Amino acid sequence: MHHFARSLVPAGVRHLLPRAPKRVVIVGGGPTGLFCADRLRHHFQVTVVDSKEFFEFTPSILRALADPPHLSRITFDYREVLEGQLGVEFVLGQATKIDVPSRFAGSGGSASGSGTIATNGRGSLTVEPTVGSVREETRMSFDYCVVAVGVANGLWKPRSLEDLSGPTAASSSSTISTARPTNHKPAQPAVPVPSPGGSALDERRLDGRRRNLQLLHEKLANAPGAVVVGAGLVGVELAAELAHFFPRLKVTLVDGAAHVLPQLADPARDYTMEFFAKHGVKLRLGQPFVPELVSEGEVVLWCVGTKPRASELFVDRSVLRSNGQIRVNKRMQVLGSSHMGLTSVEELNHGVVLQPLGQGQIFAIGDAASVEGVPLAQMIFHGEEMASIAVANIEAAENVASPIALGGAKKEAEVGQPLLACTSLGPQDGMFSTQSELVATGALAAIQKQVIEATKMGALQGDPLSSLLWLPVH
């Protein structure tokens, strides 16, 4: 899959190496989107579209909240790295609609229902301008499209008591999260995000993201306490980071579930409970969150629930599940229907068999997608596994592959993917665990998390040694 040998060629002359004329457009520049860009850039013309100007390694963003200088270690400028180092085109803008040639409507149809005709079997993506991006709406043609837009949540917006008095105020992680297990990486928030002081900061720009985190950091530093809602992987890691970096802050972790980390093994839960007891984190488990739990001046941080980002990309509503995730088959191809007016619920009621959208050249991966018949968690390991399958199928369709690929490329998702979670409990402690076993704890797990972060950031920026390290994983 990954042509490591090409990575050894100096970036200045890498464009001289032969590539297929086919174009792949990747919507979303998160970890899974850039995984595809890195693998496919050796054989295709690759374009990444994102509404932000910078990459952020989401599993480490909780550390950046508690320790703001850490943000510089987990971010980089898209254009500088993608175009300057990897030979991948970057387009700053908001993707709004995908048009693909319909397998049902014949050679002149459009699966989007918009009347747009995609010629020569090619599709198109509509991109609207954002701040500092293209000045007008543009249409980008493609041979293949990979949707990796992820999900959004409200983690970075401290909730006021007025916000928390609505119907979700009493919800726990078991009732308001999406269908898949609690995610291990905080999803990117919608932008712009109101700052704790009330003004809007545009987090599509790195300075806005940095300033918003700094403002929240200062709010926590001056608050008497913080209430973290949700005792899954994100909530547990956030509570631990706050307990370490804000020793005077009274941290309370709330969840309607009876235990922390319900998706992990009992030893991992026990280790976490011991850590919280040692660091004075108060637990309120088995009871839903209510505003009355919040004392005056305390900051509420919401770590449950996600909001899909792909709902406007497809006119064909049968593409989406009821929770907003994109339906894909085991090859990561987006599934749709020939009946343009039906919703996903109506599709099921009518017994319509969903088929790969268009001519099978639209893929979706990561948190935005749900694989038919294969339960996966919202974590980068599973997202990258989905990405590797999409890459393998795109390469197979064009009969290209890396000559040093390790074994045969996996072209279909398999049931029983392991749940591997490396969780920080502050910078000096942590856990590496599965759903059935606690593998490592303490300083060893903390170092492991730091190594993962450093090598992942290196691989995404084209570092050959980091890429070689991760090559056997997917």
Secondary structure, 3 states (H helix, E strand, C coil): CCCHHHHCCCCCCHHHCCCCCCEEEEECCCHHHHHHHHHHCCCCEEEEEECCCEEECHHHHHHHHHCHHHHHHCEEEHHHHHHHHHCCEEEECEEEEEECCCCCCCCCCCCCCCCCCCHHHCEEEEEECCCCCCCCCEEEEECEEEECCCEECCCCCCECCCHHHCCCCCCCHHHHCCCCCCCCCCCCCCCCEECCCCCEECCCCHHHHHHHHHHHHHHHHCCCEEEEECCCHHHHHHHHHHHHHCCCCEEEEEECCCCCCCCCCHHHHHHHHHHHHHCCCEEEECCCCCHHHCCCCCEEEECCCCEECCCCCCCCHHHECCCCCEEECCCCEEEECCCCCCCHHHHHHCCCCCEECCCCCEEECHHHEEECCCCCCCCHHHHHHHHHHHHHHHHHHCCCCCCCCCCCCCCCCCCCCCCCEEEECCCCCEEEECCCCEEEEHHHHHHHHHHHHHHHHHHHCCCHHHHHHHCCCC
